[in-house]
């Protein structure tokens, strides 16, 4: 009786204990399921953050702090690995609990099926113990395999981390190389710009040297001119504006140019057959102040262009005006002729006013014609073509433009040619010629020696 009661109570006690363990495991499994779901969701969020950060770095590589962003990506990767490991551990624990619960349920079912006979009780208990032991062994083996899988996965993840780090390092090295190349390009550009600036400075220095040389040559020529002027006439080194540029006009030169009397004379239009056979010497430059005298022997007025010495002192000229001018001699034995020119520039004001006059030689293009610096005392205005001029009295001494030339010579008025309106003249040196020369009235001006 007692043996049977004990046997009858034994299964009940084991059944109650098994059911309590099953209830505890089932409660644990439900908690593990909730934890596992949260862990999987967190791991998925971490993976999305990793992908978003990686895309952000790729799209904004040139405009963000690459090192800081890569550090954020690295932190996300590390956090993701840890989250994945934790989720895997939670899944493994859940599987283990489910396996144990299954073994307990199986053992309880076997125990209940064998509860009808005492002979089968011991076998069912042994079978239940063996099943429980087998489940625990299987669970232990499963845990060991899962640990190895986790280790291998962690190793693979660490290798992937190292490979990503190596790739980032290679990208940083490429970026540093590109930056070094840009620095080299900027250095080369700066060197080329410095070389161009040095070349420009050298060119400016050469230009300054040329200007200095030209000014020095100009000073030397001016000094030589002043020395020649001083040797010829000590008073001519002083400049006065007005008649003769001298307070008192000098007397008329006693020399008279005769046919062939001046062997060393120069003829600026010698290639023209109609030039008078004159031998007066001279060269182009400003005359000495003593050579400019009032036309006291002219015996009358020429209208526009005729003036006394005091009147000539007030005469001014303007740019573009046609004039008769007398170049300055370059040697004491030279006696330049009056010739036609055009005012190119007015220099200075008042008594220091000077003029730059260009020779009107038609045989040369304008850019090759000679220019001379002179004063009002060495110039005679030529009236414009639309100015009405009075007739000249017969016997009047004048300066006139010799036909087919640009040189003005002393001549005597012989009358007026009615058909053409020109002035009939006999030039000096042609007294024995029966042919008179006809000259336009505007090219017949006051006489100056």
C-alpha positions in Angstrom: 0.0 0.0 0.0 2.7 2.5 1.0 4.7 1.6 -2.1 1.8 2.1 -4.4 0.9 5.5 -2.7 4.4 6.7 -3.1 4.5 5.6 -6.7 1.2 7.3 -7.3 2.3 10.6 -5.7 5.7 10.6 -7.4 4.5 11.4 -10.9 2.2 14.1 -9.6 5.0 15.8 -7.9 7.2 15.5 -11.0 4.4 16.7 -13.1 3.8 19.8 -11.0 7.5 20.6 -11.0 7.7 20.1 -14.8 4.7 22.3 -15.4 6.1 25.1 -13.2 9.4 25.0 -15.1 7.5 25.0 -18.4 5.5 28.1 -17.3 8.7 29.9 -16.3 10.4 29.0 -19.6 7.4 30.1 -21.6 7.3 33.5 -19.7 11.1 33.8 -20.4 10.6 33.0 -24.1 7.9 35.7 -24.4 10.2 38.3 -22.9 13.1 37.1 -25.1 10.8 37.4 -28.2 10.0 41.1 -27.3 13.7 41.8 -26.7 14.7 40.1 -29.9 12.2 42.1 -32.0 13.4 45.4 -30.4 17.0 44.3 -31.1 16.3 43.5 -34.7 14.5 46.8 -35.2 17.4 48.6 -33.6 19.9 46.8 -35.8 17.9 47.7 -38.9 17.8 51.3 -37.9 21.5 51.2 -37.4 22.0 49.7 -40.9 19.8 52.4 -42.4 21.9 55.1 -40.7 25.1 53.5 -41.9 23.8 53.5 -45.5 22.6 57.1 -45.2 25.9 58.3 -43.8 27.9 56.5 -46.5 25.7 58.1 -49.3 26.1 61.5 -47.6 29.9 61.2 -47.7 29.9 60.1 -51.3 27.6 63.0 -52.5 29.3 65.8 -50.4 32.9 64.6 -50.5 34.2 68.0 -51.7 32.2 70.3 -49.4 32.3 68.6 -45.9 34.9 67.7 -43.4 35.7 64.3 -44.7 37.6 63.1 -41.6 34.8 64.0 -39.3 32.1 62.4 -41.4 34.2 59.2 -41.8 34.6 59.2 -38.0 30.8 59.3 -37.7 30.5 56.5 -40.2 33.1 54.4 -38.3 31.1 54.9 -35.0 27.9 53.8 -36.7 29.6 50.7 -38.1 31.0 49.8 -34.7 27.6 50.4 -33.1 26.0 48.3 -35.8 28.4 45.4 -35.2 27.7 45.5 -31.5 23.9 45.7 -32.1 24.1 42.7 -34.5 26.1 40.6 -32.0 23.6 41.4 -29.3 20.6 40.5 -31.5 22.3 37.3 -32.5 22.9 36.4 -28.8 19.3 37.2 -28.0 18.1 34.9 -30.9 20.5 32.1 -29.7 19.2 32.4 -26.2 15.6 32.3 -27.4 16.3 29.2 -29.5 17.9 27.6 -26.5 14.9 28.3 -24.3 12.5 27.0 -26.9 14.6 23.8 -27.2 14.6 23.2 -23.5 10.8 23.9 -23.3 10.2 21.4 -26.1 12.3 18.8 -24.2 10.3 19.4 -21.0 7.0 19.1 -22.8 8.1 16.0 -24.5 9.2 14.5 -21.2 5.9 15.4 -19.5 3.9 13.9 -22.3 6.0 10.7 -22.0 5.6 10.6 -18.3 1.8 11.0 -18.5 1.6 8.2 -21.1 3.4 5.8 -18.8 1.6 6.8 -15.6 -0.9 3.8 -15.9 1.7 1.1 -15.0 4.4 1.0 -12.4 6.5 -1.2 -14.5 6.6 1.4 -17.3 7.1 4.3 -14.8 10.8 3.6 -14.3 11.3 3.2 -18.0 9.5 6.5 -18.7 11.5 8.3 -16.0 14.7 6.9 -17.4 13.5 7.9 -20.9 12.6 11.4 -19.6 16.0 11.7 -18.0 17.8 10.5 -21.1 15.7 12.9 -23.2 16.4 15.8 -20.9 20.1 15.0 -20.9 20.1 14.6 -24.7 18.4 18.0 -25.0 20.9 19.6 -22.7 23.8 18.0 -24.7 22.2 19.1 -27.9 21.7 22.6 -26.5 25.3 22.8 -25.4 26.5 21.6 -28.8 24.3 24.2 -30.4 25.6 26.9 -28.2 29.2 26.0 -29.0 28.5 26.1 -32.8 26.7 29.4 -32.5 29.6 30.9 -30.6 32.0 29.8 -33.3 29.6 31.3 -36.0 29.5 34.5 -34.0 33.3 34.6 -33.8 33.7 34.0 -37.5 31.1 36.7 -38.3 32.9 39.1 -36.0 36.2 38.3 -37.7 34.6 38.9 -41.1 33.1 42.2 -39.9 36.4 43.3 -38.5 38.1 42.4 -41.8 35.5 44.4 -43.6 36.1 47.3 -41.2 39.8 47.1 -41.9 39.3 47.0 -45.6 37.0 50.1 -45.5 39.6 51.8 -43.3 42.3 51.0 -45.9 40.1 52.2 -48.7 39.5 55.5 -46.8 43.2 55.9 -46.2 43.9 55.3 -49.9 41.2 57.9 -50.8 42.8 60.4 -48.3 46.2 59.7 -49.9 44.8 60.4 -53.3 43.2 63.6 -52.1 46.5 64.7 -50.5 48.3 63.9 -53.8 45.7 66.0 -55.7 46.2 68.8 -53.3 50.0 68.6 -53.7 49.5 68.8 -57.5 47.3 71.8 -57.1 50.0 73.4 -54.9 52.6 72.7 -57.6 50.4 74.2 -60.3 49.9 77.3 -58.1 53.6 77.6 -57.5 54.3 77.3 -61.3 51.7 80.0 -62.0 53.3 82.3 -59.4 56.8 81.6 -60.8 55.6 82.4 -64.4 53.8 85.6 -63.2 56.9 86.7 -61.3 59.0 86.1 -64.4 56.6 88.1 -66.6 56.7 90.9 -64.0 60.5 90.8 -64.0 60.5 91.0 -67.8 58.1 93.9 -67.7 60.4 95.7 -65.2 63.4 95.0 -67.4 61.5 96.4 -70.4 60.6 99.5 -68.4 64.2 99.9 -67.3 65.3 99.7 -70.9 62.7 102.3 -71.9 63.9 104.6 -69.1 67.5 104.1 -70.3 66.5 105.0 -73.9 64.7 108.1 -72.7 67.7 109.1 -70.7 69.9 108.6 -73.7 67.6 110.6 -75.9 67.4 113.4 -73.3 71.2 113.4 -73.0 71.5 113.6 -76.8 69.0 116.4 -76.9 70.9 118.3 -74.2 74.1 117.8 -76.1 72.6 119.1 -79.3 71.1 122.1 -77.5 74.4 122.8 -75.9 76.2 122.6 -79.3 73.5 124.9 -80.7 74.0 127.4 -77.9 77.8 127.3 -78.4 77.5 127.9 -82.1 75.0 130.7 -81.5 77.3 132.2 -78.9 80.3 132.0 -81.2 78.3 133.7 -84.0 76.4 136.3 -81.9 76.8 136.4 -78.1 73.4 138.2 -77.8 71.5 135.5 -79.7 71.5 133.1 -76.8 68.8 135.2 -75.2 65.2 134.5 -76.5 62.7 137.3 -77.0 59.3 136.9 -78.5 58.3 139.4 -81.2 60.1 141.1 -84.0 63.5 139.5 -84.3 63.3 138.2 -80.8 65.6 141.2 -80.0 64.8 144.4 -78.2 66.3 146.4 -81.1 66.2 145.0 -84.7 69.6 144.3 -86.2 70.6 146.0 -89.4 70.0 144.4 -92.8 72.7 142.1 -93.8 74.9 143.6 -96.4 75.3 140.3 -98.4 73.3 140.1 -101.6 72.7 136.7 -103.2 73.8 136.8 -106.8 73.7 134.3 -109.5 76.3 131.6 -108.7 78.1 133.8 -106.1 77.7 131.4 -103.2 79.6 128.2 -104.0 78.7 126.4 -100.9 75.0 127.1 -101.0 72.3 124.4 -100.7 69.2 124.1 -102.8 66.4 122.1 -101.2 64.6 121.7 -104.5 67.6 121.4 -106.8 65.9 118.6 -108.9 63.4 121.1 -110.3 64.3 122.7 -113.6 62.4 125.9 -112.8 64.4 126.8 -109.7 66.3 130.1 -110.0 70.1 129.7 -110.5 70.9 130.9 -107.0 73.9 130.0 -104.9 72.8 131.1 -101.5 74.0 128.7 -98.9 72.3 127.5 -95.8 70.7 124.8 -93.9 67.4 124.4 -92.1 67.3 125.8 -88.6 66.2 128.9 -86.7 68.0 132.0 -87.9 70.0 134.3 -85.7 68.2 137.2 -84.2 70.1 139.7 -86.2 68.9 138.3 -89.5 65.2 139.2 -88.9 64.6 142.9 -89.6 61.6 145.1 -90.3 60.8 145.6 -94.0 62.1 149.2 -93.9 63.0 149.0 -97.6 59.8 147.4 -98.7 58.3 150.7 -99.6 54.7 149.8 -98.7 52.3 147.4 -97.1 51.4 143.9 -98.3 48.1 143.9 -96.5 47.7 140.7 -94.3 51.1 139.3 -93.5 52.9 142.7 -93.7 54.0 144.2 -90.4 56.6 146.3 -88.7 58.9 144.9 -86.1 56.6 146.1 -83.3 53.6 144.6 -85.0 55.3 141.2 -85.5 56.0 141.1 -81.8 52.3 140.6 -81.3 51.7 138.1 -84.1 50.7 134.6 -82.9 50.3 131.5 -85.0 48.0 128.5 -84.6 48.3 124.8 -85.3 47.7 123.9 -88.9 48.5 127.4 -90.2 50.5 127.8 -93.4 53.6 129.9 -92.9 56.9 131.0 -94.4 59.8 130.2 -92.0 63.5 130.4 -92.0 65.4 127.5 -90.5 68.3 128.3 -88.2 71.8 127.8 -89.6 73.9 125.1 -88.2 77.2 126.8 -89.1 78.4 130.4 -89.3 78.9 130.3 -93.1 75.3 129.1 -93.8 72.5 131.3 -95.0 69.2 129.4 -95.1 66.4 130.4 -97.4 62.8 131.1 -96.4 60.6 128.2 -97.2 57.0 127.1 -96.9 55.8 125.0 -93.9 52.9 124.2 -91.6 52.6 124.8 -87.9 52.4 121.4 -86.1 52.5 122.5 -82.4 52.4 125.6 -80.2 54.8 125.4 -77.3 54.7 127.7 -74.2 53.0 131.0 -73.7 53.9 134.7 -73.9 57.5 135.6 -74.6 58.6 132.0 -74.2 56.1 130.8 -76.9 57.8 128.7 -79.6 56.4 126.7 -82.6 57.1 123.4 -84.1 56.9 123.8 -87.9 57.0 121.0 -90.5 58.7 121.4 -93.9 56.1 121.3 -96.7 58.4 119.5 -99.1 56.0 117.7 -101.5 58.6 115.2 -102.5 58.3 113.5 -99.1 55.4 111.8 -97.4 54.1 113.8 -94.3 55.6 111.4 -91.8 59.1 111.8 -93.3 59.2 115.6 -93.6 61.6 117.5 -91.3 60.3 119.4 -88.3 61.9 122.6 -87.0 61.6 124.5 -83.7 61.3 128.2 -84.3 59.8 131.5 -83.0 57.3 134.1 -84.3 60.2 136.3 -85.4 61.3 133.7 -87.9 57.9 133.1 -89.4 55.6 135.0 -91.8 51.9 134.0 -92.1 50.6 132.9 -95.5 47.0 134.3 -96.0 44.3 131.8 -96.5 43.0 131.0 -100.0 39.7 132.8 -99.3 41.2 136.0 -98.1 40.9 139.0 -100.4 44.3 140.7 -100.9 45.1 144.1 -102.3 47.2 144.5 -105.4 50.8 145.3 -105.0 52.4 148.4 -106.4 55.0 148.0 -109.1 58.6 148.0 -108.0 57.8 146.7 -104.5 60.4 144.3 -103.0 58.7 141.1 -101.7 59.4 137.5 -100.7 57.6 135.2 -103.2 57.3 131.4 -103.7 59.4 130.5 -106.7 57.2 128.4 -109.2 57.4 124.6 -108.8 59.2 124.9 -105.4 58.6 125.4 -101.7 61.3 128.1 -101.4 60.7 131.9 -101.1 63.1 134.3 -102.7 63.5 138.1 -102.9 61.7 139.5 -105.9 60.4 142.8 -107.5 56.8 143.3 -108.3 56.4 144.0 -112.0 52.6 144.2 -112.1 49.5 142.0 -112.2 48.6 139.4 -114.8 44.9 140.2 -115.6 43.8 136.8 -117.0 45.0 134.8 -114.0 45.1 137.4 -111.3 48.6 136.4 -110.4 51.5 138.7 -109.5 54.1 139.2 -112.2 57.6 139.1 -110.6 61.2 139.3 -111.4 63.3 137.3 -109.0 66.7 138.3 -107.7 69.4 136.9 -110.0 67.1 137.0 -113.0 67.4 140.7 -113.9 68.8 139.9 -117.3 66.0 137.5 -118.2 63.1 138.7 -120.3 60.8 136.1 -118.8 58.8 137.1 -115.7 57.4 134.6 -113.2 53.7 134.5 -112.3 52.9 133.7 -108.6 49.6 133.4 -106.7 49.0 136.5 -104.7 48.8 134.6 -101.4 52.3 133.4 -101.8 53.7 136.9 -102.2 54.5 138.2 -98.6 56.5 140.9 -96.9 60.2 141.0 -97.5 62.6 140.0 -94.8 66.3 139.3 -95.3 
